Amino acid sequence: MTDLPPLPYSERRTTALSRMADGSMLLPAADLRYKSGDSEYRYRPDSEMLYLTGWEEWDSVAVLRGHGAKDRFVLFVPERDAERERWTGPRLDPAEVQARFGADAVFPMTEFRARGPALLADGGRIHYRLGASAVCDDVVREALRAGRARRARKGAGACMVVDPGAVLDAMRVRKDAAEVARLREAARISVAAFREALGRVRPGAGEWEVEAAL
């Protein structure tokens, strides 16, 4: 396998923050989905959250704050659960998350409702896709209420909701060197896999044999 350069998450966040000016951004993780009962589909992270943070866990929220000099990148993550981790594997504790992912602050997801509005209320625009998460919808509404009160007193505060795509779409279209390297590696692997699969195509061969080779 080709050695791939690390993805520039910190640089992406810096660019996004500069384009938000005094705004903020709220990105919830994608939901965990089930086939039947407690059988889970393979988890697919939210594309925008993954692009800016590299974080791939569900039941999480990322907050970026263009206003203020403190805690500009905040993560809310699941708490450790020894029983669940017997099946899903170990999770990182907040200190490990902060060190590995470069967050300014990391809190358990159970504190998001209490802490979230204050993190968002100081800025102007809140970049968030309404309907993405019921919990986040509630936090955004509370932040807007708090923002209105702050504007009356301080002349600044959250006043509107804007789709995150206004900042991120143009960024994600333009691929950086690390992404190009991964696209090339994916193409190389795909070509090799199809060549291997073609060698298994013959009269009487089952499609499962071709699939196994692929």
C-alpha positions in Angstrom: 0.0 0.0 0.0 1.2 3.5 -0.8 2.2 5.7 2.1 -0.5 8.5 2.1 0.1 12.0 3.5 -2.0 13.0 6.5 -5.2 14.9 5.8 -4.9 18.6 6.7 -7.9 18.8 9.2 -6.4 21.7 11.1 -5.8 23.8 7.9 -9.3 23.1 6.8 -10.7 24.3 10.1 -8.6 27.4 9.9 -9.9 28.2 6.4 -13.5 27.5 7.4 -13.2 29.7 10.5 -11.8 32.6 8.4 -14.7 32.3 6.0 -17.3 32.3 8.9 -15.9 35.6 10.2 -17.7 36.0 13.6 -20.1 33.1 13.0 -20.1 29.6 14.3 -20.7 26.1 12.8 -22.5 23.2 14.3 -22.0 19.7 12.8 -23.7 16.7 14.3 -22.5 13.1 13.6 -24.5 10.9 11.3 -27.0 8.6 13.1 -26.3 4.9 13.7 -28.6 2.8 11.6 -29.9 -0.7 12.2 -30.8 -3.5 9.8 -33.0 -5.4 12.3 -33.1 -5.5 16.0 -29.6 -4.6 17.3 -27.8 -5.5 14.1 -26.0 -2.4 12.9 -25.2 -1.3 9.3 -21.6 -0.4 8.8 -21.3 3.2 10.1 -20.8 6.0 7.6 -19.6 9.3 9.2 -21.2 12.6 8.3 -19.1 13.9 5.3 -18.8 17.5 6.5 -17.9 16.6 10.1 -15.3 14.1 8.9 -13.9 16.6 6.4 -13.2 19.2 9.2 -12.3 17.0 12.1 -11.4 13.4 11.1 -13.8 12.2 13.9 -15.7 9.1 12.9 -17.9 8.2 16.0 -21.6 8.5 16.1 -23.6 10.4 18.9 -21.1 13.3 18.7 -21.2 17.0 17.8 -18.5 19.4 16.5 -18.7 23.1 17.1 -16.5 25.7 15.4 -16.5 29.3 16.6 -15.2 32.1 14.5 -15.8 34.6 17.3 -13.6 34.8 20.3 -10.1 33.6 20.9 -10.9 30.6 23.2 -12.3 27.2 22.4 -12.7 27.7 18.6 -12.9 23.9 18.0 -15.0 22.0 20.5 -16.1 18.3 20.4 -18.8 16.6 22.3 -18.3 12.8 22.3 -19.9 9.7 23.8 -19.0 8.8 27.3 -17.0 5.6 27.9 -19.3 2.6 28.4 -17.5 -0.6 29.5 -20.4 -2.9 28.7 -20.9 -1.5 25.1 -17.2 -1.4 24.4 -17.1 -5.2 24.9 -18.9 -5.3 21.5 -17.8 -2.2 19.8 -14.2 -1.9 20.9 -12.6 0.7 23.3 -13.3 4.4 22.9 -11.0 7.2 23.6 -11.5 9.3 26.7 -11.8 13.1 26.4 -8.1 13.8 27.1 -7.1 11.3 24.3 -9.7 12.8 21.9 -8.3 16.3 22.6 -4.7 15.2 22.0 -5.4 13.2 18.9 -7.9 15.4 17.1 -6.6 18.9 18.1 -9.8 20.1 19.8 -9.5 23.1 22.1 -12.0 21.5 24.4 -13.8 18.1 24.6 -16.9 17.3 26.6 -19.2 14.3 27.0 -22.2 14.4 24.7 -24.5 14.4 27.8 -23.4 18.0 28.4 -24.2 19.3 25.0 -27.7 20.6 25.8 -26.4 22.6 28.7 -23.2 23.9 27.1 -24.2 24.2 23.4 -26.3 27.4 23.4 -23.6 29.5 25.1 -21.0 28.3 22.6 -23.2 29.5 19.7 -24.9 32.6 21.1 -22.0 35.0 20.9 -21.5 34.9 17.1 -23.6 36.2 14.3 -24.5 33.5 11.9 -24.9 29.9 13.0 -24.0 27.5 10.2 -26.2 24.5 10.7 -28.5 22.3 8.6 -31.9 22.5 10.3 -33.4 19.1 10.8 -30.1 17.3 10.9 -30.6 16.5 14.6 -33.5 17.1 17.0 -31.1 17.8 19.8 -29.1 20.3 17.7 -32.3 21.9 16.5 -33.2 22.6 20.1 -29.8 23.9 21.0 -29.8 26.3 18.0 -33.2 27.7 18.9 -32.0 28.3 22.4 -28.8 30.0 21.1 -30.9 32.3 18.9 -33.0 33.3 21.9 -29.9 34.0 23.9 -28.4 35.8 20.9 -31.3 38.2 20.7 -30.9 39.1 24.3 -27.2 39.7 23.9 -27.6 41.9 20.8 -29.8 44.2 22.9 -27.2 44.5 25.6 -23.9 44.1 23.7 -24.7 44.8 20.0 -23.7 41.3 18.9 -25.2 37.8 19.1 -26.5 34.9 17.1 -29.2 36.2 14.7 -29.6 33.7 11.8 -29.1 30.2 10.6 -27.1 29.5 7.4 -26.5 26.1 5.7 -22.9 24.9 6.3 -22.6 24.4 2.6 -22.3 28.2 2.2 -18.8 27.7 3.6 -17.9 24.1 3.0 -19.2 23.3 -0.5 -16.5 25.3 -2.3 -13.8 24.0 0.0 -14.7 20.4 -0.6 -14.9 20.7 -4.4 -11.3 21.7 -4.5 -9.2 18.7 -3.6 -6.0 19.1 -1.6 -2.8 17.1 -2.2 -3.7 14.5 0.4 -7.2 13.9 -1.1 -5.7 13.6 -4.6 -3.3 11.0 -3.3 -6.2 9.0 -1.8 -8.2 9.2 -5.0 -5.3 7.9 -7.0 -4.7 5.0 -4.5 -8.5 4.2 -4.6 -8.3 4.1 -8.4 -5.2 1.8 -8.3 -6.9 -0.6 -5.9 -10.1 -0.7 -8.0 -8.2 -1.5 -11.2 -6.3 -4.3 -9.5 -9.5 -5.7 -8.0 -11.4 -5.7 -11.3 -8.4 -7.3 -13.1 -8.5 -10.1 -10.4 -12.2 -10.5 -10.8 -12.0 -10.7 -14.6 -9.8 -13.7 -14.2 -12.6 -15.5 -12.4 -15.2 -14.9 -15.1 -15.9 -18.1 -17.0 -18.8 -20.3 -18.1 -20.4 -21.9 -15.1 -18.8 -19.6 -12.5 -21.1 -18.2 -9.8 -21.4 -14.5 -9.2 -20.3 -15.1 -5.6 -16.9 -16.4 -6.9 -16.4 -13.1 -8.9 -17.6 -11.1 -5.9 -15.1 -12.9 -3.6 -12.3 -12.0 -6.0 -13.4 -8.4 -6.3 
